[in-house]
Amino acid sequence: RDAQESRGLGDVYKEGWSGPSGSFYIWFKFSISVNVKTLFNEAIKVNILIQPGEIYDLNYKNYIRFSYSYIDKSDIDRSLKKLSNIINRISI
């Protein structure tokens, strides 16, 4: 909400704003060089859909957006572990 207000959208959303109640996303910036296209393709194989950061901003080449909706914390943990394993495998 603060980001919207700083861009002048606060008046538009002031009355209708509510926090997310069922889905959300997490941005990850890699501290190592990762081929995000390869990561995307490998993640799909294990039923994980990530969004390469570059589709949102050309300067986000080493970022991914991880989305989730109505998912248990244990499922998120398992998915992040799978992503970590893929990253370790493709970064070698």
C-alpha positions as CSV (number, residue, x, y, z in Angstrom):
1,R,0.0,0.0,0.0
2,D,2.8,2.4,0.8
3,A,4.3,1.8,-2.6
4,Q,0.9,2.7,-4.2
5,E,0.6,5.8,-2.2
6,S,4.1,6.9,-3.1
7,R,3.1,6.6,-6.8
8,G,0.0,8.8,-6.3
9,L,-2.4,5.9,-6.2
10,G,-3.3,6.2,-2.6
11,D,-6.5,8.1,-3.2
12,V,-7.7,5.6,-5.7
13,Y,-7.2,2.6,-3.5
14,K,-7.7,4.2,-0.1
15,E,-11.3,2.9,0.4
16,G,-11.0,-0.4,-1.4
17,W,-7.6,-1.7,-0.3
18,S,-7.4,-5.0,1.6
19,G,-4.5,-7.3,2.3
20,P,-4.1,-10.6,0.4
21,S,-6.2,-13.3,1.9
22,G,-5.5,-16.3,-0.3
23,S,-2.5,-15.9,-2.5
24,F,0.8,-14.1,-2.5
25,Y,4.2,-14.0,-4.1
26,I,7.8,-13.8,-3.0
27,W,10.7,-12.2,-5.0
28,F,14.0,-13.9,-5.0
29,K,17.3,-12.3,-6.0
30,F,20.1,-14.7,-6.6
31,S,23.5,-14.0,-5.2
32,I,25.0,-16.3,-7.8
33,S,24.5,-16.3,-11.6
34,V,21.5,-18.5,-12.4
35,N,20.2,-19.3,-15.9
36,V,16.6,-18.4,-15.1
37,K,15.3,-19.9,-18.3
38,T,16.8,-23.2,-17.5
39,L,15.5,-23.0,-13.9
40,F,12.1,-22.2,-15.2
41,N,12.1,-25.3,-17.5
42,E,13.5,-27.6,-14.8
43,A,11.0,-26.3,-12.2
44,I,8.1,-27.0,-14.6
45,K,9.2,-30.7,-14.7
46,V,8.6,-31.0,-10.9
47,N,5.3,-29.0,-11.1
48,I,6.6,-25.7,-9.8
49,L,5.8,-22.6,-11.8
50,I,8.1,-19.6,-11.3
51,Q,8.1,-16.4,-13.2
52,P,11.4,-15.1,-14.4
53,G,11.9,-11.5,-13.1
54,E,12.8,-10.3,-16.5
55,I,9.1,-10.5,-17.7
56,Y,8.3,-7.8,-15.1
57,D,11.4,-5.6,-15.5
58,L,14.3,-6.0,-17.9
59,N,16.7,-5.2,-15.0
60,Y,15.5,-8.3,-13.0
61,K,17.6,-10.9,-15.0
62,N,18.8,-12.6,-11.8
63,Y,15.4,-12.7,-10.0
64,I,12.4,-15.0,-9.9
65,R,8.9,-14.5,-8.6
66,F,7.5,-17.5,-6.7
67,S,3.7,-17.4,-6.4
68,Y,1.5,-19.5,-4.1
69,S,-2.1,-19.7,-3.3
70,Y,-3.9,-21.7,-0.5
71,I,-0.9,-23.8,0.2
72,D,0.4,-25.3,3.4
73,K,3.7,-24.0,4.8
74,S,5.1,-27.6,4.5
75,D,4.3,-27.5,0.7
76,I,6.1,-24.2,0.3
77,D,9.1,-25.6,2.2
78,R,9.2,-28.7,0.0
79,S,8.9,-26.6,-3.2
80,L,11.6,-24.2,-2.1
81,K,13.8,-27.2,-1.3
82,K,13.2,-28.6,-4.8
83,L,14.1,-25.2,-6.3
84,S,17.2,-25.1,-4.3
85,N,18.2,-28.6,-5.5
86,I,17.6,-27.5,-9.1
87,I,19.6,-24.4,-8.7
88,N,22.5,-26.3,-7.2
89,R,22.4,-28.8,-10.1
90,I,22.2,-26.3,-12.9
91,S,24.7,-23.9,-11.4
92,I,27.6,-26.4,-11.4
